[in-house]
Amino acid sequence: CCWVTHFHMDNNTLPINKDFSSCLHSHGFHQHIDTPTHNKGHILDLICCSGLTPLNCSVTDLHISDHFFLSFSLQLPVSHTKTPRLIHFRKINDINLDTLSSHLSTINFTDKLSPDELTNHYNSSLQNILDTLAPLKTRTVCFSTSAPWFTSNLRTLKAEGRWLELLYRRTGLSVHNDMCTAHLTRYKDSIARTK
């Protein structure tokens, strides 16, 4: 990221510069400009990065401002798009329970069937009811970028967080809110550690 400061970063004896540099380093940022960026000969504009190293940093006076033009390039990893995936799902939560009950009551049973035939008939009837009330839908999904840091442990934590959030919304109890908040903090800490 680029910053414009209102103090002279070229003067390392000033307490504000020491504090600002210390703050940058404590957050994992490194400052990459060491030549004047202002027409008065001071470093006021910064290129600070965390986890990236800018290449070809240059400072150019374009004579259109009292600040100079800073340019740099970055080598960023290319994220490959994943191939489209076909997913199948049913909207089971949309099934009306009264309608389901009436469909279940229409299943005919005869005494003439063997236990295996009866089981097959029952399973087939249930499948037909399910296909009627919640038809199988198909979608093609494409995940644009992969996140190799998003591990199965993080996926599990995210699912637990969603469950706790739903529990709190359903009950409205402060204890469930506290559980949800504490879990969210753990989840964020886990993400930070994993990245």
Residue, then its C-alpha position, 0 to 999 in steps of 0.5 A: c500500500c502507499w501512504v502520504t505522511h505529514f512528517h519527514m521520514d528521512n529524519n530518524t531522530l524525530p520521536i514521531n518517525k521512530d513511533f511510526s516505523s515501530c508501528l509499521h514493523s509491529h504490524g509486519f510492514h516494511q517501508h521501501i522508499d529511501t530517496p526524497t519524494h517531495n520537492k523540498g528534499h524529504i521523504l513524505d510518500l511511502i511504499c509499505c508492504s507486508g508479505l510482498t516485496p515491490l520491485n523496481c521502486s522509482v521516484t520521478d519528479l513529473h513537475i505537476s505537484d510538489h510530491f513526486f511520482l512513485s512507481f513499482s511493480l509486484q510479482l503476484p501469484v496467479s490464481h487459477t480458476k477451478t473447473p466448473r463443478l456440477i452440484h445437485f441439491r433439494k430445497i428440503n426446508d421448503i417442504n410444507l409439513d401438511t402437504l408431506s403428511s397428506h402425501l405419506s397417507t396416500i401410500n398404499f400397502t398390500d399384504k401380498l408383498s414380501p418384506d423385500e418388495l414392501t421395502n422397495h415399494y415404500n422406498s420408491s413411494l418416498q422417493n416419488i414424494l420427495d421428487t414431487l415436493a422437493p425436486l432435485k435441482t442441478r447447478t453448475v458452480c465455479f469457484s473463481t479463486s482457490a484459497p489453499w489456506f482455507t483448511s478443513n479445520l477452518r471449514t468446520l469452525k465456520a460451520e460451527g459458527r453458522w450453527l451458533e449464529l442460527l441458534y442465537r437468532r432462534t432463541g435470542l438468549s444472551v448466553h447463545n450470543d456470548m457463545c457465538t461471539a467467543h466462537l467468532t473470535r476463535y475463528k478469526d484467530s485461527i484464520a490469522r494463524t493459518k494465513 
